[in-house]
Amino acid sequence: MKVHAYTSFSFSYLNRARVLASSLRRQHPDWVIWAVITDHPPPGFRFNAADEDFDRVVTADELFGDITEPWLFRHDIVEACTAVKGRALLHIMEQPDAEKIVYFDPDIAVFGPMQPVVDLLDDWSIVLTPHQTTPDTEEMAVRDNEITSLHYGTYNLGFLAVRNDAEARAFAEWWTARLHTWCVDRLDIGVFVDQKWCNLIPCYFDSVKVLRDPGYNVASWNLSHRRVTIPADGSILVNGVPLRFYHFTKLGPVGDTMTERYAKDNFEVHEVWAWYRREVERFTDQLIPKGWWYYGIFRDGSPIPKSARELFRDRADLQKAFPNPFKTDFREWLVKNTKLIANA
Protein backbone atom coordinates (compact mmCIF):
# COMPACT_ATOMS: atom_id res chain seq x y z
CA MET A 1 0.00 0.00 0.00
CA LYS A 2 1.24 3.47 -0.88
CA VAL A 3 0.86 7.15 -0.12
CA HIS A 4 -0.59 9.08 -3.06
CA ALA A 5 -0.23 12.86 -3.40
CA TYR A 6 -1.99 15.10 -5.88
CA THR A 7 -2.19 18.69 -7.01
CA SER A 8 -4.61 20.51 -9.32
CA PHE A 9 -3.62 23.11 -11.90
CA SER A 10 -3.89 24.58 -15.38
CA PHE A 11 -0.89 24.83 -17.70
CA SER A 12 -0.31 28.46 -16.70
CA TYR A 13 0.60 27.05 -13.26
CA LEU A 14 2.68 24.13 -14.57
CA ASN A 15 5.91 25.82 -13.50
CA ARG A 16 4.71 25.98 -9.90
CA ALA A 17 3.34 22.44 -10.01
CA ARG A 18 6.74 21.27 -11.23
CA VAL A 19 8.43 22.92 -8.24
CA LEU A 20 6.00 21.14 -5.93
CA ALA A 21 6.48 17.74 -7.60
CA SER A 22 10.27 18.10 -7.67
CA SER A 23 10.46 19.11 -4.01
CA LEU A 24 8.06 16.35 -2.95
CA ARG A 25 9.97 13.76 -4.99
CA ARG A 26 13.20 14.66 -3.14
CA GLN A 27 11.53 14.01 0.20
CA HIS A 28 9.42 11.00 -0.78
CA PRO A 29 10.68 9.17 -3.88
CA ASP A 30 8.32 6.29 -3.11
CA TRP A 31 5.11 8.33 -3.16
CA VAL A 32 2.76 8.26 -6.15
CA ILE A 33 2.41 11.86 -7.38
CA TRP A 34 -0.63 12.86 -9.44
CA ALA A 35 -1.20 15.84 -11.72
CA VAL A 36 -4.87 16.82 -11.99
CA ILE A 37 -5.05 19.07 -15.05
CA THR A 38 -8.07 21.21 -15.91
CA ASP A 39 -6.77 22.40 -19.26
CA HIS A 40 -5.57 21.47 -22.73
CA PRO A 41 -2.01 22.27 -23.86
CA PRO A 42 -1.51 25.48 -25.82
CA PRO A 43 -0.56 25.18 -29.51
CA GLY A 44 3.05 24.10 -29.92
CA PHE A 45 3.44 22.76 -26.37
CA ARG A 46 3.45 19.04 -25.64
CA PHE A 47 3.00 17.77 -22.09
CA ASN A 48 4.70 14.41 -21.59
CA ALA A 49 4.24 12.96 -18.12
CA ALA A 50 7.25 10.70 -18.66
CA ASP A 51 9.46 13.81 -18.63
CA GLU A 52 7.94 15.13 -15.40
CA ASP A 53 8.08 14.29 -11.69
CA PHE A 54 4.45 13.16 -11.89
CA ASP A 55 3.67 9.45 -11.89
CA ARG A 56 0.05 9.71 -13.02
CA VAL A 57 -2.08 12.30 -14.79
CA VAL A 58 -5.84 12.71 -14.83
CA THR A 59 -7.70 15.47 -16.66
CA ALA A 60 -11.01 17.15 -16.00
CA ASP A 61 -12.28 15.56 -19.21
CA GLU A 62 -11.55 12.11 -17.80
CA LEU A 63 -13.14 12.94 -14.45
CA PHE A 64 -16.32 14.57 -15.79
CA GLY A 65 -16.86 13.04 -19.21
CA ASP A 66 -19.61 14.53 -21.37
CA ILE A 67 -20.52 17.27 -18.90
CA THR A 68 -16.97 18.67 -18.72
CA GLU A 69 -17.37 21.74 -20.93
CA PRO A 70 -20.83 22.98 -19.82
CA TRP A 71 -19.82 22.40 -16.20
CA LEU A 72 -16.46 24.16 -16.52
CA PHE A 73 -18.06 27.13 -18.29
CA ARG A 74 -19.72 28.00 -14.98
CA HIS A 75 -16.34 28.56 -13.33
CA ASP A 76 -13.39 30.88 -13.65
CA ILE A 77 -9.92 29.36 -13.58
CA VAL A 78 -9.51 29.39 -9.79
CA GLU A 79 -12.98 27.96 -9.19
CA ALA A 80 -12.47 25.27 -11.84
CA CYS A 81 -9.07 24.03 -10.64
CA THR A 82 -10.48 23.92 -7.11
CA ALA A 83 -13.80 22.31 -8.02
CA VAL A 84 -12.15 19.21 -9.48
CA LYS A 85 -10.33 18.39 -6.23
CA GLY A 86 -13.20 16.41 -4.71
CA ARG A 87 -13.84 14.19 -7.71
CA ALA A 88 -10.08 13.70 -8.14
CA LEU A 89 -9.86 12.55 -4.52
CA LEU A 90 -12.59 9.98 -5.10
CA HIS A 91 -10.81 8.84 -8.25
CA ILE A 92 -7.55 8.31 -6.37
CA MET A 93 -9.38 6.54 -3.55
CA GLU A 94 -10.49 3.98 -6.12
CA GLN A 95 -6.90 2.99 -6.87
CA PRO A 96 -6.13 -0.38 -5.25
CA ASP A 97 -2.82 0.75 -3.70
CA ALA A 98 -3.96 4.14 -2.33
CA GLU A 99 -3.90 3.78 1.45
CA LYS A 100 -3.27 7.44 2.34
CA ILE A 101 -3.78 10.51 0.17
CA VAL A 102 -2.34 14.02 0.50
CA TYR A 103 -3.38 17.10 -1.47
CA PHE A 104 -1.05 20.09 -2.02
CA ASP A 105 -1.76 23.32 -3.87
CA PRO A 106 0.61 23.77 -6.81
CA ASP A 107 2.19 26.89 -5.26
CA ILE A 108 3.62 24.89 -2.34
CA ALA A 109 7.17 23.56 -1.99
CA VAL A 110 8.01 20.70 0.37
CA PHE A 111 11.16 21.21 2.45
CA GLY A 112 11.01 18.34 4.93
CA PRO A 113 9.70 14.79 5.27
CA MET A 114 5.94 14.50 5.56
CA GLN A 115 6.20 11.29 7.56
CA PRO A 116 4.60 12.84 10.68
CA VAL A 117 1.39 13.38 8.65
CA VAL A 118 1.56 9.85 7.28
CA ASP A 119 1.86 8.61 10.88
CA LEU A 120 -1.09 10.75 12.01
CA LEU A 121 -3.22 8.97 9.43
CA ASP A 122 -2.73 5.75 11.35
CA ASP A 123 -5.00 7.23 14.02
CA TRP A 124 -7.03 9.91 12.18
CA SER A 125 -9.12 9.87 9.01
CA ILE A 126 -8.69 13.54 8.03
CA VAL A 127 -5.88 16.03 8.73
CA LEU A 128 -6.36 19.78 8.28
CA THR A 129 -4.14 22.82 8.87
CA PRO A 130 -5.69 26.12 10.02
CA HIS A 131 -4.54 29.42 8.57
CA GLN A 132 -3.47 30.57 12.02
CA THR A 133 -2.56 28.63 15.14
CA THR A 134 -1.72 31.56 17.46
CA PRO A 135 -3.94 34.59 18.17
CA ASP A 136 -2.73 37.92 16.78
CA THR A 137 -2.56 40.96 19.03
CA GLU A 138 -1.73 43.86 16.70
CA GLU A 139 -4.74 45.46 15.02
CA MET A 140 -3.31 45.24 11.50
CA ALA A 141 -2.53 41.54 11.94
CA VAL A 142 -6.02 40.88 13.32
CA ARG A 143 -7.47 42.49 10.20
CA ASP A 144 -5.07 40.88 7.72
CA ASN A 145 -5.03 37.41 9.25
CA GLU A 146 -7.87 36.60 11.64
CA ILE A 147 -10.64 38.59 9.93
CA THR A 148 -9.47 37.29 6.55
CA SER A 149 -9.71 33.73 7.89
CA LEU A 150 -13.25 34.42 9.07
CA HIS A 151 -13.97 35.74 5.58
CA TYR A 152 -12.31 33.05 3.45
CA GLY A 153 -12.27 29.98 5.69
CA THR A 154 -10.69 28.70 8.89
CA TYR A 155 -8.62 25.96 7.24
CA ASN A 156 -6.25 26.38 4.35
CA LEU A 157 -7.29 23.82 1.78
CA GLY A 158 -3.97 24.14 0.04
CA PHE A 159 -3.29 21.03 2.08
CA LEU A 160 -5.44 18.07 3.06
CA ALA A 161 -4.55 14.53 4.11
CA VAL A 162 -6.88 11.56 4.42
CA ARG A 163 -6.77 7.86 5.17
CA ASN A 164 -8.68 5.81 2.64
CA ASP A 165 -11.33 4.60 5.09
CA ALA A 166 -15.11 4.86 5.40
CA GLU A 167 -15.08 8.19 7.26
CA ALA A 168 -12.76 9.89 4.75
CA ARG A 169 -14.77 8.48 1.83
CA ALA A 170 -17.95 9.91 3.37
CA PHE A 171 -16.17 13.25 3.59
CA ALA A 172 -14.90 12.98 -0.01
CA GLU A 173 -18.39 12.24 -1.33
CA TRP A 174 -19.91 15.19 0.54
CA TRP A 175 -17.05 17.50 -0.53
CA THR A 176 -17.38 16.39 -4.15
CA ALA A 177 -21.11 17.11 -4.13
CA ARG A 178 -20.62 20.59 -2.67
CA LEU A 179 -17.80 21.45 -5.06
CA HIS A 180 -19.80 20.25 -8.05
CA THR A 181 -22.47 22.89 -7.44
CA TRP A 182 -21.00 25.43 -5.05
CA CYS A 183 -17.26 25.79 -5.68
CA VAL A 184 -17.66 29.48 -6.45
CA ASP A 185 -16.24 32.78 -5.27
CA ARG A 186 -19.42 34.18 -3.73
CA LEU A 187 -18.37 35.92 -0.54
CA ASP A 188 -21.66 37.80 -0.68
CA ILE A 189 -23.43 34.56 0.31
CA GLY A 190 -20.62 33.24 2.51
CA VAL A 191 -18.97 30.86 0.00
CA PHE A 192 -15.33 30.92 -1.11
CA VAL A 193 -14.55 27.97 -3.39
CA ASP A 194 -13.76 24.93 -1.19
CA GLN A 195 -12.46 26.60 1.95
CA LYS A 196 -15.65 27.86 3.57
CA TRP A 197 -17.31 24.48 3.06
CA CYS A 198 -14.50 22.85 4.98
CA ASN A 199 -15.26 24.90 8.08
CA LEU A 200 -17.95 22.23 8.49
CA ILE A 201 -15.65 19.20 8.39
CA PRO A 202 -15.22 18.88 12.19
CA CYS A 203 -18.99 19.33 12.55
CA TYR A 204 -19.94 16.55 10.15
CA PHE A 205 -17.16 14.01 10.45
CA ASP A 206 -15.32 12.12 13.17
CA SER A 207 -11.61 11.38 13.39
CA VAL A 208 -10.50 14.86 12.26
CA LYS A 209 -7.06 16.07 13.32
CA VAL A 210 -6.31 19.80 13.27
CA LEU A 211 -2.53 19.99 12.84
CA ARG A 212 -1.11 23.03 14.63
CA ASP A 213 2.59 22.34 14.09
CA PRO A 214 4.14 25.66 12.89
CA GLY A 215 6.27 23.86 10.31
CA TYR A 216 3.25 23.15 8.10
CA ASN A 217 1.57 25.57 5.70
CA VAL A 218 3.87 28.47 6.50
CA ALA A 219 2.63 31.51 4.58
CA SER A 220 2.15 35.26 4.77
CA TRP A 221 -1.05 34.83 6.78
CA ASN A 222 0.79 33.26 9.74
CA LEU A 223 4.27 34.85 9.56
CA SER A 224 3.32 37.19 12.37
CA HIS A 225 3.88 34.23 14.72
CA ARG A 226 6.35 32.07 12.79
CA ARG A 227 10.04 32.88 12.63
CA VAL A 228 12.19 31.09 10.08
CA THR A 229 15.82 30.29 10.90
CA ILE A 230 18.53 28.50 8.93
CA PRO A 231 21.25 27.07 11.21
CA ALA A 232 24.77 26.20 10.05
CA ASP A 233 23.75 22.70 8.95
CA GLY A 234 21.49 24.20 6.25
CA SER A 235 18.23 22.92 7.69
CA ILE A 236 15.24 25.28 7.79
CA LEU A 237 13.39 25.70 11.07
CA VAL A 238 10.16 27.47 11.99
CA ASN A 239 9.90 28.42 15.66
CA GLY A 240 12.59 25.84 16.26
CA VAL A 241 10.87 22.91 14.51
CA PRO A 242 11.52 21.64 10.96
CA LEU A 243 9.88 23.43 8.05
CA ARG A 244 7.73 20.83 6.28
CA PHE A 245 6.20 22.93 3.52
CA TYR A 246 5.85 26.59 2.57
CA HIS A 247 2.82 27.99 0.76
CA PHE A 248 4.03 30.61 -1.74
CA THR A 249 0.66 32.19 -2.36
CA LYS A 250 0.36 35.28 -4.57
CA LEU A 251 3.80 35.19 -6.19
CA GLY A 252 4.23 38.81 -7.23
CA PRO A 253 3.38 42.23 -5.78
CA VAL A 254 0.60 41.08 -3.42
CA GLY A 255 2.68 38.26 -1.97
CA ASP A 256 5.69 40.56 -1.69
CA THR A 257 3.72 43.19 0.20
CA MET A 258 2.27 40.77 2.75
CA THR A 259 5.56 38.92 3.20
CA GLU A 260 7.50 42.14 3.78
CA ARG A 261 4.86 43.33 6.21
CA TYR A 262 5.12 40.27 8.46
CA ALA A 263 8.57 38.82 7.78
CA LYS A 264 10.13 42.22 8.51
CA ASP A 265 13.79 41.54 9.45
CA ASN A 266 13.40 37.77 9.23
CA PHE A 267 15.81 37.64 6.28
CA GLU A 268 15.60 33.86 6.06
CA VAL A 269 12.01 34.20 4.83
CA HIS A 270 13.21 36.38 1.97
CA GLU A 271 15.91 33.81 1.17
CA VAL A 272 13.28 31.09 0.94
CA TRP A 273 11.20 33.26 -1.39
CA ALA A 274 14.25 34.03 -3.55
CA TRP A 275 14.89 30.30 -3.90
CA TYR A 276 11.28 29.74 -4.93
CA ARG A 277 11.38 32.44 -7.59
CA ARG A 278 14.48 30.86 -9.09
CA GLU A 279 12.83 27.43 -9.10
CA VAL A 280 9.66 28.75 -10.77
CA GLU A 281 11.77 30.42 -13.42
CA ARG A 282 13.79 27.23 -13.93
CA PHE A 283 10.63 25.24 -14.54
CA THR A 284 8.92 27.83 -16.78
CA ASP A 285 8.29 26.77 -20.37
CA GLN A 286 8.25 29.68 -22.79
CA LEU A 287 5.89 27.77 -25.09
CA ILE A 288 3.07 28.30 -22.58
CA PRO A 289 1.60 31.81 -23.02
CA LYS A 290 1.22 33.81 -19.83
CA GLY A 291 -2.25 33.29 -18.37
CA TRP A 292 -3.06 30.44 -20.76
CA TRP A 293 -6.27 28.53 -20.07
CA TYR A 294 -8.01 26.56 -22.80
CA TYR A 295 -11.35 27.07 -21.07
CA GLY A 296 -10.81 30.82 -20.72
CA ILE A 297 -11.92 31.61 -24.26
CA PHE A 298 -14.79 30.93 -26.64
CA ARG A 299 -13.91 28.60 -29.49
CA ASP A 300 -13.47 31.64 -31.76
CA GLY A 301 -10.62 32.79 -29.47
CA SER A 302 -12.43 35.67 -27.77
CA PRO A 303 -12.19 35.94 -23.97
CA ILE A 304 -15.08 34.87 -21.74
CA PRO A 305 -16.00 37.50 -19.14
CA LYS A 306 -16.75 36.18 -15.69
CA SER A 307 -20.16 37.86 -15.85
CA ALA A 308 -21.09 35.59 -18.78
CA ARG A 309 -20.10 32.54 -16.75
CA GLU A 310 -22.20 33.72 -13.81
CA LEU A 311 -25.21 34.33 -16.06
CA PHE A 312 -24.94 30.84 -17.53
CA ARG A 313 -24.49 29.32 -14.07
CA ASP A 314 -27.62 31.01 -12.74
CA ARG A 315 -29.98 30.26 -15.65
CA ALA A 316 -31.24 26.74 -16.28
CA ASP A 317 -32.88 27.88 -19.53
CA LEU A 318 -29.50 28.91 -20.96
CA GLN A 319 -27.93 25.64 -19.83
CA LYS A 320 -30.66 23.77 -21.71
CA ALA A 321 -30.51 25.96 -24.80
CA PHE A 322 -26.73 25.90 -25.14
CA PRO A 323 -25.36 22.43 -24.27
CA ASN A 324 -21.83 23.64 -25.06
CA PRO A 325 -21.62 27.36 -24.25
CA PHE A 326 -18.00 27.59 -25.46
CA LYS A 327 -19.32 27.48 -29.03
CA THR A 328 -20.00 30.69 -30.90
CA ASP A 329 -23.80 30.37 -30.79
CA PHE A 330 -23.84 31.25 -27.09
CA ARG A 331 -21.46 34.14 -27.67
CA GLU A 332 -23.77 35.43 -30.40
CA TRP A 333 -26.74 35.16 -28.04
CA LEU A 334 -24.83 37.20 -25.43
CA VAL A 335 -24.03 39.91 -27.98
CA LYS A 336 -27.68 40.16 -29.07
CA ASN A 337 -29.35 39.90 -25.68
CA THR A 338 -26.95 41.35 -23.10
CA LYS A 339 -24.33 44.03 -22.67
CA LEU A 340 -21.80 41.53 -21.29
CA ILE A 341 -19.95 41.26 -24.63
CA ALA A 342 -19.54 44.00 -27.17
CA ASN A 343 -20.36 43.18 -30.78
CA ALA A 344 -16.90 43.13 -32.31
N, C-alpha and C positions, 0 to 999 in steps of 0.2 A: 504494500500500500504506500502511496506517495502523497506528498504535499503538492498541490497545484496552486499557482498564483496567476492572476490575470489583471489586465489593464484594458481600458476602453479609450479609443481615440479615433480621430480622423487623420488623414495624411498630413495636414498642416501641423499636427502635433507629433509626427513620427520621430522627429529629432529628440524630443523629450522622452518619448516612449523608449527609444533606443538607449538613452542614458539610464532610465530605470532598469531595463532588461539587463544591460551590461553590469550595472552595479549589483543587481540581485543575483546574477549568475556568478559573480565573484564570491559572494557570501554562501550561496547554496547551489552548487553545480548540479546537485541531484534533483532539484525541484523541476516540475513541469511548468513552463512559463507560456501563458496564452496571450495572444494579441486578439482583442475584440475590435474589429474595424467597421465603423459606420461610414463607409466611403467607397469610392472607386478611384483607382489611380489616375492622376492627370495624364494627358497625352504626352507620350515620350518617356514616361517613368514606368519602370517595371518593378513591382515588389515581389521579391523572392524570399520566402521564409527560410530557405536553406542558407541564405547569406546573413541571417539575422540571429540574435540571441533568443528568439522565440522558438519554442518547440511546436506549438500548434496555433493555428489561426482559424477564427470563425468570424464570418461577416454578418451584418444585420440582415442581408438577403437570406442567408442560410437559417438564421434564427426566426425570421418572421415570414418567410415565403411570399405568397401572393399579396399580402397586405403591406409589404415593406414600404413601397413608395407612398401610397395614400396616408399611411400612418406616420412616416417620417416627415411628410409635408407639414404636419401639425406642429412641428418642433423646430426651434433654431438649433444651431450646432451644439451648444452646451446642453440644452435639454435632450437632444437626440443621443449624444454620446453618454449621457447619464441614464437615459430611459432604458437602454439596452442592458444595463448591468444586472437587473434582476433575472431576465430570461437567460442571460449568459451564465449566471450562477447556477440556475437549474440545469442548463445544458452540461456544465462541468460536473455537477453532482451525479449526472447519469453515467459518467465514465467509470468503468469498473475498478480503477485503481485510485480514485480520488477519495482519500480518507479525510483530508483537511484542506481547506481552500482559503486563500488570502487574496483580497483585492487591494490594489494600489492605484491611485491616480497616476497618470503618465508624467506629471510634473513633480514626482518624488524621486529621490535617490536614496539607496540603501547603503548605509555606512557600517553596519555591524550585523552580526548573526541574529536572525529572527527566531532562534530556537526557543527563547523564553515564551513566545506566543504559541509556538507549536506545542510546548509543554502545557500551557494553560488550556489548550483544547483537549487535553486528556480529561479535564474536570469540568469544562464549560462548553456550551454549545455555540455561543456567540461572544466575540470580543469586540468592543468598541473603544475608541479614544475620544474624549471630550476636547473641545477647542481649548478650554482652560482647565487647569487643575488647582489653581491657587487664586484666591480672590484678589482683585486689583484694589488699590487704595487711592491712586491719583485720578482726578476727575476725567482727564483726557483718556486714560487707559480704560476707565469704566465705560466711557462712550465708545471708544474704538473696539474694545474687546468684549466686555460683558454684554453691553446692549446689542452689539452686532450679533453675538451668539444667540441672544433672545430673538433676534430678527430672522436670522438665517438657519438656526438649528443648533442644538446643544452639542451634538456629536459631529465630528468631521468625517464625512463619508468618503474622504480620500483614502481611507483605510477601513477594512472590515475583515474579520477572520471568523470562519465557522468550521465546526466539525460536521461531517456529513452524517447527521443523525436525524431522528424524527422531528426534534424540536427545531433544528436549523432548517430543515426542509419546509416545515410549516411557516417559518419566517420567510423563506425564499419565495414561497408561493404567494403569501400575502404581499410582500414587497413587489413582486413581479406584477401583480394585479394593480397595485396602486400606481406603479411607474407606467404601466400601459396607458392609463387614462389621465393621470395627474402628475406626471413628471414635467411640470411647467414652472416658469418663473412668474408667479402670481403672488407677490408679497401683499397685494391688496386684499387677498382672501386668506393670507396666512400660509401659503405654500411656496417653498423654494426647492425646486427639483426634488432630489431624494432626501435631502437633509432634514427638512421639517417633519416628514413622515417618520423618520427614524427616532424622533423624540419619543415615539410611542413604543419602541421595541421593549424597554423594560416593563412597560405596562401590560403588554400582550403576551410576552414570552418568558419562560423560565430559563434558568441556566445562562444568564447574561453577565458577563464580566466587563466592568468599566475599568480599563487599564489607565492608571494615573502616573505611570512611570514617566519622568520628564524626558527620557531619551527617545520617546516615540512621538511622531507627528510634530516635530519642532517646526515652528513657522512664525511669521510676523505677529500673529494674533496671540502668541503666548511668550514672546521674547521678553516681555516685561518682568517675567519671573523665571527665565531660563538663561543661565550664563554658560556660554560655550568656551571651553579651554582645550588647548592642544599641548599636552606635556611633551617632554623630550623624546619619548618613544614613538611619537607621531600619531598616537591614538587621539580620538576626538571624544571629549566628555561634555556632558550637559549636567550642570549642578553636581558634578562629581561622579556621575554614572555614564556608561557608554551611550554614545549617540547611535541609535538604531536606524532611524531614517528621518530625513529632512524634507519638508514639503515646500517646494520653491514656487509658491503660488504667485501669480501676477508678475512674471518675469518682464521687467521694463520699468517705466516711471512709477507706476502705482506701487509695485513691490519694493522699489528702491526707497520711496518715501517712507513707507511703513517700517521697513527694516532699519533705515537710518534713525527713525524716531525712537525705536525701542532697543536696537542694538547699541546705539550711542558709541561708547568707547570700547565696546567688546569687539576688538579688531578681528578676532577669530571668526566671528560671524561673517564679516566681509570677505575673509579669505575663503570660506566655504562657498559663498555666493560667486566669487571670482572663479573658483574651480568649476562650478556648475555652468557658468556662462561659456567657459572654454569647452566643456564637454558637449553642450548643446550645439555650439558652432562646429565641433568636430564631427558630429553626427548629422549635420544639416546637408540635405541633398538639394543642389541648386535646380534640379529638374522639377521640383515641387514649387509651384507659384505660391507666394506669400498669401495666406488666408484661403488656400484652396479648400473647397468642399463641393463634391459632385452634386450634393443635394441642396446646395445654396443658390442654384440658378434654375430657371426654366430651361426646357430643352432647346430653346432658341438662343440660349446663352445670356439672357437678361437676368439681372439679380431679382431675388424674391424678397420683398420687404416683409418684415416680421408681422406687420399689420395684416398682410394677406394671409399669412399662416394662421393668425388668430381668428380671422373671419372664417376661414375654412374649418378650423377646429370647433368653432361655436355653432356651425350651421349644418344640421343633418341633411337639409335639402341640397346643399352644395356638394356634400360628400357623396350623395346618391347620384347627382347629376354629372359629376366629374370623377369617375373612378380613379383616374390618374391625373391629379391636378398639376403635375410637372409639365404636362403637354400644353401646347399653345392655345388650345381651346379655352382653358380656364383663364389664361392670361388675357385672352381677347374678351372674355366675359367681364373680367375685372376692369379693363379699360372702358368698356361700354357702360358698366353699371355702378362703378365706384370712382372715387378720386384717389385710390390707393396707388395706382400706376398711371403715369402719364402716357398718352398715346404718342409713341415715338416711332 
